[in-house]
Structure formats: C-alpha cells, structure tokens
C-alpha cells in the first residue's frame, strides 16, 4: 500500500470529559490504561502501514504544540494548523489537496484522534480491502456493526454487496440517518443493514477533490489557493485570510450524503468514541465491587462507581452507587451516571464564567 497516507483529525472542544478534558487540553490527549494518549494510539494502530512521511494531522492552531509533543515522529509541516475550526469537510479538503501535491495517486485514510479501537488487526484488514476499492475510485467508510441500540451515534444504511476480500464484505451505502431515539435504534439493530458512522474514511485524493468540485466548489476552489501558497513567504497570510471565511460543514453533510459513490465495509472493531465519563471510566479495570478508580480512593460499600482523582489527596466514598467522582486541583465534579451527558452543560457554564 505504497500510496497510503494516514490523516488524523484532531479538533475537539473537550466539553464531554470536563474537567479533565478542556478546550486547551481536549480528550485526544488524555491517557488510556496503556499509558499512551488516544491520539498516540490512533497513530500506533496504522504505523505498520504508513511511514512518518505519509502521516498527517489536522488540528487547531492552539493544539499544534500538543500534537507535536504527543506525535514527535510526524514532521512539523505535516501538522496542518487550522486558524479556527470549520468542521471536517474543510479539514479533509486541506489534507487531500496538500497530499495530492506530493503524490497525485495517494490514497488517504482518515481517523478521528479521540476514539478507542480494541481490535487493531481487524482495522488493518478492513483497510486492505478499502485501499483496493479506493484505487478503483470508490469513497469508502468502515462502519461499526452495532452491538447495542445506541442513540448517541449516527447510522449508515447499506444495500447490495459490491465486493469482498481479506475476510470482509463491502456494500453500497444507501443513506445516512441522524442519531435515532431508542425505539428506532432497536429497529436498526434488528434490520441488520445499519452500521454506526465512526468517521473512518478511505479514498483516493483525486476522487475526493473531484467531489468537492461537484458538491462544495467554494471550499474546493479556496483550498487550491491555500495549497498553492504553501512553502511561499505569504503561506500563513493566505491561510489566515481565506480559512475563517470558509463554510463550516461536516464531510457527511457536505459530500457523503449526496454522493452515489460511497461504499461501506461493516466491521467489529471494538470501537468506542469515549463520549462521556462512563465510557472513559469503563476503559479502566474494575474491582469486584465494580469500582474503577484512577488515583487514590478508598470505598466502603460502594458499587459501580468511577473515581478519577488527579490530586495527591485521598477520596473516601461510602455507600455510593452509579456515581462518577472527578477530583482536580481546583474543582470537584460529582455526577450520577444517569446524567453523564449533562457534564457538557456544566463545562459550558464554567467556561462562560471563567
């Protein structure tokens, strides 16, 4: 797979795992039980397939130094620094146009920096099939076979099979659907033709740039101007002038929901987008009471509790159930697991006040 390039999208505002994750230190930099951060694991999963020269990150200007600290193997000029966030479509267009200058035949595989994938070998096998389809001009996404009627993810419905290889099948994508309610999610699960949209995409740079010309021509055109200024004296000036005026839009809305050229490879990747404290806490081992503690904690009669203690202080809990305790130097958050989605509200309130 000599033309394969890996592109990691590393934006993120850091509100769902607040107060550990913040806008200046979002969740892709948080440690996993392995000791690596999420963004480090993202690159490690594909490091046997791509060289440093074929690895790229698109991130916010304020996070670029953190990216370089966590991924020192990636050349500095392969860390594309967005002046402001504009959604995944401009980020992908910028990476595609930049890579195309170096290698017009390149295939790009796009990954989110802040998801956990347990089955890395399965991912690599699906990438082999995706690469072959991308060489044929297809746009490919690896969809996650749902294990539960999740209401927090978008879904893709697929139709007839069009290819197979490496132990996996590829199907024509039929339609994207928004995050469903529980009843609809259960129906999707029974149907068997729906996968979670994990934001893992593989395509030829020429094919995706042609899609931009067709569906988002303004972004496609402006990206060419940005890329033409690369390695010139006014590179930053052109970027700072053009980028903030770009339409803010996701690749899903902008292109993938409109194209007839999208193919889905369903797979069980052990994928988790670590979208809240319960999912993050679940990555760490539990004791016999179901207590998952990081840092100092002593509990009496507590069950199914997550404690994340980032301080030298000791936390004691008695008789708690289904509660999350996050202890930081300057603040403490205590949350029932049933209300874990509301941490984002709390973070936004806190950010307004500070």
C-alpha positions in Angstrom: 0.0 0.0 0.0 2.7 2.4 -1.1 0.3 5.3 -1.7 -1.4 5.1 1.6 -1.4 8.2 3.8 -3.0 8.4 7.3 -4.7 11.7 8.2 -5.7 12.2 11.9 -8.4 14.8 12.6 -7.6 16.3 16.0 -10.1 19.1 16.7 -12.4 18.8 19.6 -13.6 21.2 22.3 -13.1 19.0 25.3 -16.5 19.5 27.0 -17.8 15.9 27.4 -14.9 14.8 29.7 -14.7 18.1 31.6 -13.0 19.0 33.9 -10.2 16.6 32.9 -10.6 17.5 29.3 -10.7 21.2 28.4 -10.6 23.3 25.2 -6.9 23.7 25.6 -6.4 20.0 26.5 -9.2 18.0 24.8 -9.8 14.3 25.1 -7.5 13.1 22.4 -4.6 13.9 24.7 -6.0 12.1 27.7 -4.1 8.9 28.9 -5.5 5.5 28.3 -4.8 2.5 30.6 -1.9 1.6 28.2 -0.1 4.8 29.2 -0.5 6.2 25.7 -2.9 9.0 24.8 -5.8 8.5 22.4 -4.0 10.3 19.6 -0.9 8.2 20.1 -2.9 5.0 19.9 -4.6 6.3 16.8 -1.3 6.6 15.0 0.1 3.4 16.5 -2.7 1.3 15.0 -1.7 2.2 11.5 2.1 2.8 12.0 2.9 -0.5 10.4 1.1 0.6 7.2 2.3 4.2 6.8 5.7 5.9 7.2 6.1 9.2 9.1 6.3 10.9 5.7 2.8 9.6 5.0 1.3 10.6 8.3 -0.7 13.9 8.8 -2.7 15.7 11.5 -5.2 18.5 11.0 -5.7 20.4 14.3 -6.4 23.8 15.8 -3.6 26.2 15.9 -3.7 26.3 19.7 -3.3 22.5 19.9 -0.4 22.1 17.4 2.3 22.1 20.0 0.5 19.3 22.0 0.1 17.3 18.8 3.9 17.6 18.1 4.6 16.6 21.7 2.4 13.5 21.5 3.4 12.5 18.0 7.1 13.5 17.6 7.6 11.2 14.6 5.3 13.3 12.4 7.2 16.0 10.5 6.2 19.5 11.7 5.0 20.6 8.2 2.6 17.6 8.3 0.7 19.1 11.2 -1.8 21.3 9.4 -2.9 24.1 11.8 -6.4 25.5 11.3 -6.8 29.2 12.4 -10.4 28.3 13.5 -12.5 25.2 13.5 -14.6 24.8 10.3 -15.8 21.2 10.6 -14.5 18.1 8.9 -15.1 19.0 5.3 -12.6 21.8 5.1 -10.1 19.9 7.2 -10.3 16.9 4.8 -10.1 19.1 1.7 -7.0 20.8 3.0 -5.3 17.4 3.8 -6.3 16.0 0.4 -5.1 18.9 -1.6 -1.8 19.0 0.4 -1.2 15.3 -0.1 -2.1 15.5 -3.8 0.7 18.0 -4.4 3.2 15.4 -3.2 1.5 12.3 -4.6 -1.3 12.7 -7.1 -2.0 8.9 -6.8 -2.3 9.0 -3.0 -4.9 7.2 -1.0 -5.9 8.9 2.3 -7.3 7.0 5.3 -8.9 9.4 7.8 -9.3 8.7 11.5 -10.6 10.7 14.5 -8.0 11.3 17.1 -10.3 10.6 20.0 -11.8 7.2 19.6 -10.6 3.8 21.0 -10.4 0.8 18.8 -9.7 -2.5 20.6 -9.2 -4.7 17.5 -6.4 -3.0 15.7 -5.7 -6.0 13.5 -9.3 -6.1 12.3 -9.0 -2.4 11.4 -5.8 -3.1 9.3 -7.6 -6.0 7.4 -10.5 -3.8 6.5 -8.0 -1.1 5.4 -6.5 -3.5 2.8 -10.0 -4.0 1.2 -10.8 -0.3 1.5 -7.5 0.6 -0.2 -8.3 -1.7 -3.2 -11.7 -0.1 -3.6 -10.2 3.4 -3.2 -7.8 2.6 -6.1 -10.9 2.0 -8.2 -12.2 5.5 -7.4 -14.7 4.5 -4.6 -15.2 6.5 -1.5 -15.1 4.0 1.4 -16.1 4.2 5.1 -15.6 1.5 7.7 -18.9 1.2 9.6 -19.1 -0.3 13.0 -21.5 -3.2 13.4 -23.8 -2.1 16.3 -23.6 -4.1 19.5 -26.5 -2.3 21.2 -29.3 0.1 20.2 -27.1 3.2 20.7 -28.9 6.6 20.5 -25.7 8.7 20.6 -24.3 7.7 17.2 -25.3 8.4 13.6 -26.0 5.4 11.4 -25.5 4.4 7.8 -27.8 2.0 6.0 -26.2 -0.2 3.3 -27.7 -2.1 0.4 -26.3 -4.7 -2.0 -22.8 -6.2 -1.7 -20.3 -5.0 -4.3 -17.0 -6.5 -3.3 -15.2 -8.7 -0.7 -11.7 -9.6 0.4 -9.5 -10.1 3.4 -12.5 -11.7 5.2 -14.8 -8.6 4.9 -17.5 -7.5 2.5 -18.2 -4.1 1.0 -21.7 -2.8 0.4 -23.2 0.1 -1.4 -24.1 2.9 1.1 -27.8 3.7 0.8 -28.4 6.6 3.3 -27.2 8.4 6.4 -29.5 8.7 9.3 -29.3 11.0 12.3 -28.9 9.9 15.9 -32.2 7.9 16.5 -34.4 7.5 19.5 -34.3 4.2 21.4 -37.2 2.6 19.5 -35.8 3.5 16.1 -32.3 2.3 17.2 -33.7 -1.1 18.2 -35.3 -1.3 14.8 -32.0 -0.6 13.1 -30.3 -3.3 15.2 -33.0 -5.9 14.1 -32.8 -4.8 10.5 -29.1 -5.8 10.3 -28.3 -3.3 7.5 -27.2 -0.4 9.7 -23.8 0.5 11.0 -22.6 3.2 13.3 -20.8 6.1 11.5 -17.4 6.1 13.1 -15.9 8.7 10.8 -13.3 6.3 9.3 -12.9 7.1 5.6 -10.6 5.9 2.8 -10.4 7.4 -0.7 -8.2 8.5 -3.5 -7.2 12.2 -3.1 -8.3 12.8 -6.7 -11.7 11.2 -6.1 -12.5 13.3 -3.0 -11.2 16.5 -4.6 -13.5 15.9 -7.6 -16.4 15.5 -5.1 -15.5 18.9 -3.6 -15.6 20.5 -7.0 -19.0 19.0 -7.5 -20.7 19.4 -4.1 -18.7 22.1 -2.3 -17.0 24.0 -5.1 -16.3 27.1 -3.0 -14.3 25.1 -0.4 -12.5 23.1 -3.2 -11.5 26.3 -5.0 -10.3 28.1 -1.9 -8.3 25.1 -0.8 -6.4 25.2 -4.0 -5.4 28.8 -3.3 -4.3 27.8 0.2 -2.2 24.9 -1.0 -0.6 26.9 -3.9 0.7 29.3 -1.2 2.4 26.5 0.7 6.1 26.9 1.0 6.0 30.5 -0.1 6.6 33.6 2.0 2.9 34.5 2.3 1.7 31.0 3.1 0.4 32.0 6.6 -1.1 35.3 5.3 -3.2 33.5 2.7 -4.3 30.8 5.2 -5.4 33.4 7.8 -7.3 35.4 5.1 -9.1 32.5 3.4 -9.8 30.0 6.2 -12.1 31.9 8.5 -14.4 32.7 5.5 -14.9 29.0 4.7 -18.3 27.4 5.1 -18.4 25.4 8.4 -19.7 21.9 7.4 -19.0 18.2 8.0 -17.9 15.9 5.3 -21.1 13.8 5.9 -23.5 16.7 5.2 -21.3 18.3 2.5 -20.5 15.3 0.4 -21.2 11.8 1.7 -25.0 12.2 2.0 -25.1 13.5 -1.6 -22.7 11.1 -3.4 -23.7 7.8 -5.1 -20.1 6.6 -4.8 -19.9 5.6 -1.1 -19.1 2.1 -0.1 -19.4 0.7 3.5 -17.3 -2.1 5.0 -19.1 -3.3 8.2 -16.7 -4.5 10.9 -16.5 -5.2 14.6 -13.6 -3.0 15.7 -14.2 -2.8 19.5 -14.9 0.9 18.7 -15.7 3.4 21.4 -15.9 7.2 20.8 -15.3 7.7 24.6 -18.1 10.3 24.5 -18.7 10.7 28.2 -17.3 9.9 31.7 -19.0 6.5 31.9 -17.3 5.4 28.6 -13.9 6.8 29.6 -14.1 5.2 33.1 -15.1 1.9 31.6 -11.7 1.7 29.9 -10.0 1.2 33.3 -10.1 -2.1 35.2 -12.9 -2.6 37.9 -12.5 -4.3 41.3 -15.0 -6.9 42.5 -17.5 -4.1 43.5 -17.4 -2.6 40.1 -15.3 0.4 41.3 -13.0 1.8 38.7 -10.5 4.1 40.4 -7.7 6.1 38.9 -5.6 7.8 41.7 -6.1 7.4 45.4 -9.5 6.1 46.6 -10.9 4.1 49.5 -14.5 3.0 49.3 -16.9 1.2 51.8 -20.0 -0.5 50.4 -19.9 1.5 47.1 -20.8 -0.2 43.8 -20.4 0.7 40.1 -18.5 3.9 40.9 -15.9 5.7 38.8 -13.4 7.8 40.7 -10.8 9.8 38.8 -8.5 11.5 41.3 -5.9 13.8 39.7 -4.6 15.0 43.0 -2.4 13.7 45.9 -5.5 13.9 48.2 -7.3 10.7 49.1 -11.0 10.3 48.2 -13.3 8.2 50.5 -16.7 7.1 49.4 -19.4 5.2 51.5 -22.5 3.5 50.1 -22.4 5.2 46.7 -23.9 3.6 43.6 -23.7 4.5 39.9 -21.8 7.7 40.6 -18.8 9.4 39.0 -16.4 11.5 41.1 -13.8 13.6 39.3 -11.3 15.4 41.6 -9.0 18.0 40.2 -6.6 20.5 41.9 -9.1 23.4 41.7 -12.5 21.7 41.4 -14.6 18.6 42.0 -17.4 17.1 39.9 -19.8 14.5 41.3 -22.3 13.1 38.8 -24.9 10.3 38.7 -24.3 8.0 35.8 -27.8 8.7 34.5 -26.9 12.4 34.0 -23.5 11.9 32.5 -24.4 13.7 29.2 -25.0 16.9 31.2 -21.3 17.3 32.0 -21.1 19.2 28.7 -23.7 21.8 30.0 -21.6 22.2 33.2 -18.4 22.7 31.2 -20.1 25.4 29.0 -21.4 27.2 32.1 -18.0 27.1 33.7 -16.2 28.3 30.5 -18.6 31.3 30.3 -17.8 32.3 33.8 -14.1 31.9 33.7 
